[in-house]
Amino acid sequence: MKVSVDRDLCYGSAECAHRAPTVFEFVDGYGVVRPGREQAGEDPEVLEAVEKCPSQAISITEAPPPAPDGP
């Protein structure tokens, strides 16, 4: 499951970075997903960050299925 932050909705409360610091960080006044942690959507701390985000800027989506190997 893929986690992402919509910068248009985020107003910089930093709740995500406080609740799941291994997945989120605070950059230029906005919460962002740390590089390489996009697939952390099943982490309980991430789920709590999604639930508690005051601007509802964090979303979790299903990761696309892997591409088939050749013909």
C-alpha positions as CSV (number, residue, x, y, z in Angstrom):
1,M,0.0,0.0,0.0
2,K,1.3,3.4,-1.0
3,V,1.3,6.4,1.3
4,S,1.4,10.0,-0.1
5,V,0.9,13.6,1.1
6,D,-1.1,16.1,-0.9
7,R,0.8,19.4,-0.6
8,D,-2.2,21.3,-1.8
9,L,-4.1,20.1,1.3
10,C,-1.3,20.0,3.8
11,Y,-1.0,23.1,6.0
12,G,2.0,22.0,8.0
13,S,0.8,20.8,11.3
14,A,3.6,18.2,11.4
15,E,1.3,15.7,13.0
16,C,2.5,13.0,10.5
17,A,6.2,13.6,11.3
18,H,5.5,13.4,15.1
19,R,3.4,10.2,14.8
20,A,5.5,8.3,12.2
21,P,9.0,9.9,12.0
22,T,10.5,7.0,10.2
23,V,8.0,7.5,7.3
24,F,7.3,11.3,7.3
25,E,9.4,14.4,7.6
26,F,8.8,18.1,7.7
27,V,10.3,20.0,4.7
28,D,9.8,23.6,3.8
29,G,6.8,23.8,6.1
30,Y,5.0,20.7,4.7
31,G,4.8,17.0,5.7
32,V,6.3,14.7,3.1
33,V,7.0,11.0,2.8
34,R,10.6,10.1,3.3
35,P,12.2,8.8,0.1
36,G,12.0,5.0,-0.1
37,R,9.1,4.8,2.4
38,E,6.2,5.3,0.0
39,Q,5.2,1.6,0.5
40,A,4.7,1.9,4.3
41,G,1.0,2.2,4.1
42,E,0.3,-0.7,6.4
43,D,2.5,0.5,9.2
44,P,0.3,1.2,12.3
45,E,2.0,4.5,13.0
46,V,1.2,5.6,9.4
47,L,-2.4,4.5,9.8
48,E,-2.6,6.7,12.9
49,A,-1.0,9.6,11.1
50,V,-3.6,9.3,8.3
51,E,-6.4,9.2,10.9
52,K,-5.1,12.2,12.9
53,C,-4.0,14.5,10.0
54,P,-6.0,17.7,10.6
55,S,-6.0,18.7,7.0
56,Q,-6.7,15.1,5.7
57,A,-3.7,15.5,3.3
58,I,-2.4,11.9,3.7
59,S,-3.8,9.1,1.6
60,I,-3.1,5.4,1.3
61,T,-3.7,3.7,-2.0
62,E,-3.2,0.2,-3.3
63,A,0.1,-0.2,-5.1
64,P,-0.3,-1.1,-8.8
65,P,0.4,-4.7,-9.6
66,P,3.8,-5.5,-10.9
67,A,4.3,-5.3,-14.7
68,P,4.4,-8.7,-16.4
69,D,7.7,-10.1,-17.4
70,G,8.0,-9.9,-21.2
71,P,5.9,-11.6,-23.8
